[in-house]
Amino acid sequence: METVSLLIICGGLLALLIVFLISSKLQPAGSITQHKSVVFVTAHPDDECMFFGPTIVNLIHQNIEVHILCLSTGNFYGEGKTRVKELYASCKALGVDTNKCSTIDDTSLADGETIWSKTQIQYYVAEYIQSHDISAVVTFDEGGVSGHPNHISIPVALSNSLPNSTLYKLTSVNIFRKYISFLDIIIALILGEEVCWPPWQLMTAPFVAMAKHKSQLMWFRYLYMIFSRYMIFNTFQQS
């Protein structure tokens, strides 16, 4: 009896997911797709695929110009040069033109457990927006997804400081939702969150991109890749 009940529950969840995915074809990524050029502002090499991969792939599939601006080289363990090379390989795997991928090497924005300078973040982002005619900026929210202070520094600096661009913040969720993979789409739908994921034929792209970050592939990264919702889909709040 318990087995039958479990099958019914799983079947119901699967049915909801299928209905959601079918209906989503009408609005595959929400308001972000209204923009012609989008820059993803990240803190470290590998953020682009660990957290934003599904959306990056989605936008490129829709012929939207995507840029990556990584505010550090990820040199905490002295591997900055290696990690920058891995970033470019990851961007290529996601479909991003490597000429539109940039890193910042500034001691005030060094990889570490510190809050970064607001003025430096604002300076580099504003300069990039102006020189590349960017209409939307995508970054972390104030929870930083993982709570990393470098992640949190970016939305704190950029909120209310982008008069000519729209800011989208990646939603941080609790640990339960974070690690139930695609099942969290159902919760996101119920809550009315703006959901974005890749087309089916490109669902593996974020995983391929993550594999390019060989210096970061410790055992717990593999668990993250298997269970994290951020490898499958993203939700955003417009600021």
C-alpha positions as CSV (number, residue, x, y, z in Angstrom):
1,M,0.0,0.0,0.0
2,E,2.8,2.4,0.9
3,T,4.5,1.6,-2.4
4,V,1.4,2.4,-4.4
5,S,1.0,5.7,-2.5
6,L,4.6,6.6,-3.2
7,L,4.1,5.8,-6.9
8,I,1.0,8.0,-7.0
9,I,2.8,10.9,-5.4
10,C,5.8,10.6,-7.7
11,G,3.5,10.3,-10.7
12,G,1.6,13.4,-9.7
13,L,4.8,15.3,-9.2
14,L,6.0,14.2,-12.6
15,A,2.7,15.2,-14.2
16,L,3.0,18.6,-12.7
17,L,6.5,19.0,-14.0
18,I,5.6,17.9,-17.5
19,V,2.7,20.4,-17.6
20,F,5.0,23.1,-16.4
21,L,7.7,22.4,-19.0
22,I,5.1,22.2,-21.8
23,S,3.5,25.5,-20.8
24,S,6.9,27.1,-20.3
25,K,7.6,26.9,-24.1
26,L,5.5,30.0,-24.4
27,Q,7.6,32.0,-22.0
28,P,10.9,30.1,-21.7
29,A,12.9,32.5,-19.6
30,G,10.7,35.4,-18.5
31,S,11.7,39.0,-18.8
32,I,15.4,38.5,-19.1
33,T,14.8,37.5,-22.7
34,Q,13.5,41.0,-23.5
35,H,17.1,42.3,-23.5
36,K,19.5,42.2,-26.4
37,S,22.7,42.1,-24.4
38,V,23.2,40.7,-20.9
39,V,26.3,40.5,-18.7
40,F,26.6,38.0,-15.9
41,V,28.7,39.5,-13.1
42,T,30.3,36.7,-11.1
43,A,32.8,36.5,-8.2
44,H,35.0,33.6,-9.2
45,P,35.8,31.3,-12.1
46,D,33.3,28.4,-12.0
47,D,30.4,30.7,-10.7
48,E,29.2,31.0,-14.3
49,C,28.4,27.3,-14.6
50,M,27.8,26.3,-11.0
51,F,25.1,28.9,-10.5
52,F,24.1,30.6,-13.8
53,G,24.7,27.9,-16.4
54,P,21.1,27.1,-17.2
55,T,20.2,30.8,-17.9
56,I,23.4,31.5,-19.9
57,V,22.6,28.5,-22.2
58,N,19.0,29.5,-22.5
59,L,19.8,33.1,-23.6
60,I,22.4,32.1,-26.1
61,H,20.0,29.6,-27.6
62,Q,17.6,32.5,-28.1
63,N,20.4,34.5,-29.9
64,I,20.8,37.0,-27.0
65,E,24.3,38.4,-26.6
66,V,25.8,37.1,-23.4
67,H,28.9,38.5,-21.6
68,I,30.7,37.1,-18.5
69,L,32.5,39.6,-16.2
70,C,34.3,37.7,-13.4
71,L,35.5,40.1,-10.7
72,S,38.4,38.0,-9.5
73,T,40.8,35.3,-10.9
74,G,40.0,32.9,-8.0
75,N,43.6,33.1,-6.8
76,F,42.9,32.1,-3.2
77,Y,45.2,29.0,-3.4
78,G,47.6,30.5,-5.9
79,E,45.8,28.9,-8.9
80,G,44.6,32.1,-10.6
81,K,46.2,31.6,-14.0
82,T,44.9,28.0,-14.2
83,R,41.4,29.1,-13.1
84,V,41.2,31.9,-15.7
85,K,42.1,29.4,-18.4
86,E,39.4,27.0,-17.1
87,L,36.9,29.9,-17.1
88,Y,37.4,30.5,-20.8
89,A,37.1,26.7,-21.5
90,S,33.8,26.7,-19.5
91,C,32.5,29.8,-21.3
92,K,33.2,28.0,-24.6
93,A,31.3,24.9,-23.4
94,L,28.3,27.1,-22.5
95,G,28.3,28.7,-25.9
96,V,29.7,32.1,-24.8
97,D,32.1,33.8,-27.2
98,T,35.4,33.9,-25.3
99,N,35.9,37.4,-26.5
100,K,33.0,38.4,-24.3
101,C,34.5,36.8,-21.2
102,S,36.6,39.0,-18.9
103,T,38.3,38.7,-15.5
104,I,39.4,41.4,-13.1
105,D,42.7,41.1,-11.3
106,D,42.5,43.7,-8.5
107,T,43.8,43.2,-5.0
108,S,40.8,45.0,-3.6
109,L,38.6,42.2,-5.2
110,A,40.8,39.3,-4.2
111,D,39.3,35.8,-3.8
112,G,38.7,35.3,0.0
113,E,36.3,35.4,2.9
114,T,36.0,39.2,2.8
115,I,33.5,41.8,1.8
116,W,34.7,43.6,-1.4
117,S,34.9,47.3,-2.1
118,K,31.6,48.7,-3.3
119,T,33.3,51.5,-5.3
120,Q,35.6,49.1,-7.1
121,I,32.7,46.8,-8.1
122,Q,30.6,49.7,-9.3
123,Y,33.5,51.1,-11.2
124,Y,34.3,47.9,-13.1
125,V,30.7,47.0,-13.8
126,A,29.8,50.5,-15.0
127,E,32.8,50.6,-17.3
128,Y,31.9,47.2,-18.8
129,I,28.2,48.2,-19.3
130,Q,29.2,51.4,-21.0
131,S,31.9,49.9,-23.3
132,H,29.7,47.0,-24.4
133,D,26.2,48.6,-24.5
134,I,24.8,46.2,-21.9
135,S,21.0,46.5,-21.2
136,A,20.8,43.9,-18.3
137,V,23.0,42.7,-15.5
138,V,22.6,39.3,-13.8
139,T,24.3,38.5,-10.5
140,F,23.7,37.0,-7.1
141,D,21.2,38.2,-4.6
142,E,22.1,39.3,-1.1
143,G,22.1,35.7,0.1
144,G,24.9,34.9,-2.4
145,V,23.4,31.4,-3.0
146,S,26.2,29.9,-0.8
147,G,26.6,32.8,1.6
148,H,30.1,33.6,0.3
149,P,31.0,37.2,1.2
150,N,32.5,37.9,-2.3
151,H,29.1,36.8,-3.8
152,I,27.1,39.0,-1.4
153,S,29.4,42.0,-2.1
154,I,28.2,42.2,-5.7
155,P,24.4,42.8,-5.3
156,V,25.1,45.1,-2.3
157,A,27.3,47.3,-4.5
158,L,25.0,47.1,-7.6
159,S,21.6,47.7,-6.1
160,N,20.3,51.1,-7.1
161,S,23.6,51.9,-8.9
162,L,22.6,50.9,-12.5
163,P,20.4,53.7,-13.9
164,N,20.6,52.5,-17.5
165,S,20.5,48.7,-17.0
166,T,18.1,46.3,-15.4
167,L,19.4,44.2,-12.6
168,Y,18.4,40.6,-12.1
169,K,19.4,38.7,-8.9
170,L,19.7,35.0,-8.7
171,T,17.4,33.7,-6.0
172,S,19.0,32.0,-2.9
173,V,16.9,29.2,-1.5
174,N,17.1,27.1,1.7
175,I,19.3,24.0,1.7
176,F,16.4,21.6,1.1
177,R,15.3,23.4,-2.0
178,K,18.8,23.8,-3.2
179,Y,19.5,20.1,-3.3
180,I,16.4,18.5,-4.6
181,S,17.4,19.2,-8.2
182,F,14.7,19.5,-10.8
183,L,11.9,18.8,-8.3
184,D,12.3,22.3,-7.0
185,I,10.8,23.6,-10.2
186,I,7.4,22.6,-8.8
187,I,7.9,24.7,-5.7
188,A,9.2,27.6,-7.8
189,L,6.1,27.3,-10.0
190,I,3.8,27.4,-6.9
191,L,5.6,30.4,-5.5
192,G,5.3,32.2,-8.9
193,E,9.0,32.6,-9.3
194,E,10.6,33.5,-12.7
195,V,12.1,30.3,-13.9
196,C,14.8,29.8,-16.5
197,W,16.4,26.6,-17.8
198,P,18.1,25.4,-21.0
199,P,16.3,23.6,-23.9
200,W,16.3,19.9,-23.5
201,Q,19.0,19.3,-26.1
202,L,21.4,21.6,-24.2
203,M,20.6,20.4,-20.6
204,T,24.0,18.9,-20.2
205,A,25.9,22.0,-21.2
206,P,26.4,23.4,-17.6
207,F,27.8,20.0,-16.5
208,V,30.2,19.9,-19.5
209,A,31.2,23.5,-18.5
210,M,31.8,22.5,-14.9
211,A,34.0,19.6,-16.0
212,K,36.3,22.2,-17.5
213,H,37.2,23.5,-14.0
214,K,39.4,20.6,-13.3
215,S,41.3,22.3,-10.5
216,Q,38.0,22.6,-8.5
217,L,36.6,19.1,-9.0
218,M,36.8,17.8,-5.4
219,W,34.4,15.0,-4.4
220,F,31.8,17.4,-3.0
221,R,31.6,19.2,-6.3
222,Y,30.4,16.0,-7.9
223,L,27.6,15.8,-5.3
224,Y,26.7,19.4,-6.0
225,M,26.5,18.7,-9.8
226,I,24.2,15.7,-9.1
227,F,21.8,17.3,-6.6
228,S,21.9,21.1,-7.0
229,R,18.9,22.9,-8.6
230,Y,21.3,25.5,-9.9
231,M,22.7,23.0,-12.4
232,I,19.2,22.5,-13.9
233,F,17.4,25.8,-13.6
234,N,17.5,29.3,-12.1
235,T,15.0,31.7,-10.6
236,F,15.5,35.4,-10.5
237,Q,14.1,38.6,-9.0
238,Q,14.2,41.8,-10.9
239,S,15.7,44.7,-8.9
